[in-house]
Amino acid sequence: MKNRVKELRARFDWTQEDLAKRTGITRQTVGMIEKSDYSPSTLLALKIARVFKVSVEDVFYLEAHEEPEGGIME
């Protein structure tokens, strides 16, 4: 899973610490998420999207090779 956390954080002119405080996580966790070393829980992904005022899909996304065969399952 890839993400746009660093890009969105830059748009808001926030440090990793700023985002951490707004979401209740550590600065280290923000860094790990930005590097895709850590996949956040659904709850944390929703919190991150909410502080940026965007949808979860605007922050987190799958790369083409991560998509299930035949597209998204319903």
C-alpha positions in Angstrom: 0.0 0.0 0.0 1.3 3.4 -0.9 0.3 6.8 0.5 0.4 10.5 0.0 0.9 11.4 3.7 4.1 13.3 3.1 2.7 15.2 0.1 -0.5 16.2 2.1 1.5 17.1 5.1 3.7 19.5 3.0 0.5 21.1 1.6 -0.6 21.9 5.1 3.0 23.0 6.0 2.9 20.5 8.9 5.9 18.7 10.5 5.7 15.0 11.3 5.2 16.1 14.9 2.2 18.3 13.9 0.5 15.4 12.2 1.3 13.1 15.1 -0.3 15.4 17.6 -3.4 15.8 15.4 -3.9 12.0 15.1 -2.7 10.8 18.5 0.4 8.8 17.2 4.1 9.3 17.5 6.3 11.2 15.1 8.2 7.9 14.5 4.9 6.3 13.4 4.2 9.1 10.9 7.7 8.6 9.5 7.2 4.8 9.1 3.8 5.4 7.4 5.3 7.9 5.0 8.0 5.4 4.0 5.4 2.7 3.6 7.2 0.7 6.4 3.9 0.6 8.4 0.4 0.1 7.2 -2.0 2.0 9.6 -5.2 0.4 11.0 -8.4 1.4 9.4 -9.2 3.7 12.3 -5.8 5.4 12.0 -6.2 5.7 8.2 -9.6 7.4 8.7 -8.2 9.8 11.3 -5.3 10.8 9.0 -7.8 11.4 6.1 -10.0 13.4 8.4 -7.3 15.8 9.5 -6.4 16.4 5.9 -10.1 16.8 5.0 -9.9 14.2 2.2 -11.2 10.7 1.6 -9.1 7.7 2.7 -8.6 6.8 -1.0 -7.0 10.3 -1.5 -4.4 9.3 1.1 -3.9 5.6 0.8 -3.9 3.5 -2.4 -2.9 0.1 -3.8 -0.4 -0.2 -6.6 -1.5 -2.0 -9.7 0.3 -5.2 -8.8 -1.5 -5.2 -5.4 -5.0 -5.1 -6.9 -6.9 -8.4 -6.9 -7.2 -10.1 -10.3 -10.3 -9.0 -12.1 -10.3 -5.6 -10.3 -11.9 -4.7 -7.0 -14.0 -7.5 -5.5 -17.6 -6.6 -4.5 
